[in-house]
Amino acid sequence: MNGLWINSDILERQDLSHAERMVLAFIASFPEGYFGSDGYIAESLHMNKRTVERVVSSLYRSNSLERRGNSRFCVSKIRKNASI
């Protein structure tokens, strides 16, 4: 991983914690959606796996993430072309 872009739509959300913003930005960086483990997110972002599990659950509850089908595949509900 070379870096992580956090677009302004995520950065300006006052209802999200710093960890939620980071995980949401990570998932949003996959334009076709994310199909991977919480462990991979934790390893990539140098976070505890249990923390990532809680954050991902919170993002689903806040309607920031959307599941597709009965799988772990999810997509961010953040606009793709946010202004800076």
C-alpha positions in Angstrom: 0.0 0.0 0.0 1.5 3.3 -1.1 -0.9 5.6 0.7 -4.5 6.3 1.5 -6.6 9.2 0.2 -9.3 10.4 2.5 -11.8 12.4 0.5 -13.5 15.5 1.9 -16.8 13.7 2.2 -15.3 11.3 4.7 -13.0 13.8 6.4 -15.7 16.3 7.1 -18.2 13.8 8.7 -18.4 14.8 12.4 -20.5 11.8 13.2 -17.5 9.4 12.6 -14.6 8.7 14.8 -11.0 8.9 13.5 -10.9 5.1 13.2 -14.2 5.0 11.3 -13.0 7.6 8.9 -9.8 5.7 8.3 -11.5 2.3 7.7 -14.2 3.9 5.5 -11.5 5.6 3.4 -9.7 2.3 3.1 -12.9 0.5 1.9 -13.8 3.4 -0.4 -10.4 3.1 -2.1 -11.6 0.0 -3.8 -13.8 1.4 -6.6 -15.6 -1.8 -7.3 -16.2 -2.6 -3.6 -14.3 -4.4 -1.0 -14.3 -8.2 -0.5 -11.7 -9.0 2.2 -11.2 -9.7 5.8 -11.2 -7.4 8.8 -7.8 -8.8 9.5 -6.4 -7.5 6.2 -7.8 -4.0 7.0 -6.3 -4.2 10.5 -2.9 -5.2 9.1 -3.0 -2.6 6.4 -3.9 0.2 8.8 -1.9 -1.0 11.7 -5.0 -1.4 13.9 -6.2 -4.1 16.2 -8.5 -6.7 14.4 -11.2 -6.4 17.1 -11.2 -2.6 16.7 -11.7 -3.0 12.9 -14.6 -5.4 13.5 -16.3 -2.9 15.8 -15.7 -0.1 13.4 -17.0 -2.0 10.4 -20.2 -2.9 12.4 -20.6 0.7 13.3 -20.2 1.8 9.7 -23.0 -0.6 8.7 -25.2 0.7 11.5 -24.6 4.3 10.4 -25.5 3.4 6.8 -22.0 4.4 5.6 -21.4 0.9 4.2 -23.7 -1.3 2.3 -23.5 -5.1 2.0 -24.0 -6.7 -1.4 -25.6 -10.1 -1.2 -25.0 -12.5 1.6 -21.2 -12.1 1.6 -18.5 -9.9 3.1 -18.6 -7.8 -0.1 -19.3 -4.2 0.8 -19.2 -0.8 -0.8 -18.8 2.7 0.5 -21.8 5.0 0.1 -19.4 7.9 -0.3 -19.6 9.8 -3.6 -16.8 8.8 -6.0 -16.1 12.3 -7.3 -16.0 14.4 -4.2 -14.8 18.0 -4.4 -11.8 19.0 -2.5 
